[in-house]
Amino acid sequence: MLKPLTYMNLSGEALASFARKKGVAPEEILVIHDEIALPLGQIRLKQSGGAGGHNGLRSVINSLGTTDFCRLRLGIGGTPPGIELSTYVLANFLSEEEGAVVKMIEDAVACCRQVLDAGFAKTMTSVNRRKPRAGDALSSGQTPTSE
């Protein structure tokens, strides 16, 4: 597990340096990141892809030289009207969102353990198939999306 001490927008440099030193191939990496395209509390696994406007992912892609790494996307909900994206993603969660955030973190930890035990592909099938449960918190009035 690696938590870069750099700014998020430069996190790829630390990751790529560590991966080279330890001989870790990009496809063996699981990057955990926030995702505004998912409702608050929802998690999804993704095998590869672009940055989608995420500066941290852009840094990882540029530093690794590939988009072929795994991602665990943590839903933080879309940007509320009238609020700048950077302000939104750097702000604290609202007190009424804390339960959903705690549950999402617990789900993310369980997901990471499952990836280690069962492999990425099997875990992705399991995790991404789950439907949001009644009572799961959603941010900004969003409804669950299918991917």
N, C-alpha and C positions, 0 to 999 in steps of 0.2 A: 504494500500500500504506500502510495506516495502523495504527499500533500505539499505542492510547491509553495515556497515562501515568496514567490514573485507576485506581481500584480496578475490578476486573472488573464488579462490580455497578453501576457508574456508566458503563461504557464506551459505552453508547448515547448519552450526552450529547455526548461527543467526536466520535463518528461522525456524529451528526445535524448538529452544528455544521459539521464539515468538508464534509459532503455539501451543505448549504445554500450554503456559501461557494463551492464548486467547481461547483455546478449538477449534482450527481450524483443521479439519481433512485433511489429505493429498489430498484427492480428491477434496477439496474445494480450493486448491491452484493453482494459475496460475503463473508459472515462465516464465519470459521474458528473452530470451537469444539470443546471436548472433549464426548464423548457417552458416558454410562454405559450407555446402552441398546445399544451396539455392543460386541462383543468387542474386546479389546485388539488394536490393529494394523489393524483394519478401517476403511476410509473409505467414506463415502457422501455423495452430493450430494442436496440437497433444495431444491425451488424456493421453498417458503413453508411456513408452519405456525406453531403456537403455541410458547410458551416451553418446554413440557415440564418445568417445574420448574427450568429453568436460569436463574439470576438475571442472568447477562450477557445472554442472549437477551431476557429480560423487559425489561431496560433498553433494549436496542436497539429492541424493539417499541414501548415507551412513548415513546421519544425520536423515532423516525421516524413514529410514528402509524399504523403498518401492519405486517402480518405478511408483506407481499409483498417479501421480499428473499431472495436465495439463500444457502444455507448449505453449508459443507463440514464434515461431522461426522467427528471423529477419535475412534475407539473407544478408550475407556480401561477397558472392562470394568465389570461391576457391582460394587456395594459388597459386600465380604466380610461374612459374618455377624458381628455384634457390633461393627462399626466404623461410626462416625457418618459420614454422607455428606460433610460439610464436611471432616472429618479426612482421608477417603480422597482427595477430589479435590485437596486441597492438599499431599498427601504426595508425596515423590519416588517414582519407579518403583523396583521391586526390581531388583537387578543382573541377575537372570535374565530380566527383561522388556526390558532395554535394547536388545537386538537387534531385537525387534519394534517398539519405539518408533522407532529409527533408520529402519527400513524404512518405517514408517508416515509419517514426516516426508518421506522421499524420495518416496513415493507421492503425498503431498499436494502437494509442489512440482511434480511431473510433472502432476498433476491441474490445478493452477492454470495452468500453461503451456498445457495442452490447452484449458482454458476460453478463454484469450486467443486461441489459434489457431483453434479449431474452433467456439467458442460453447458456451454453457452446456447447452442441450438435448442436443446431440450428445454432449458429454462425459458428461453425467449418464447417458445410455443406455449408454455404454461402461463407465464406472466402476461403476455400480450393477449391471451384469450380471455382473461378475467374481465368481467363486466363490472363497472362501478356499482357498488352496493347502495341500496337505499340508505340515505343518511350520510353518504360520503359528501364531504364539503366541496362545493364548487365556488370558484372565485368569479367575481364580475358577472354573475348571472349566467355563466356559460353552461352549456349542456355537454354531456360526454360526447366525444368524437370517436369514430371507429377508424382504425388505421390498419 
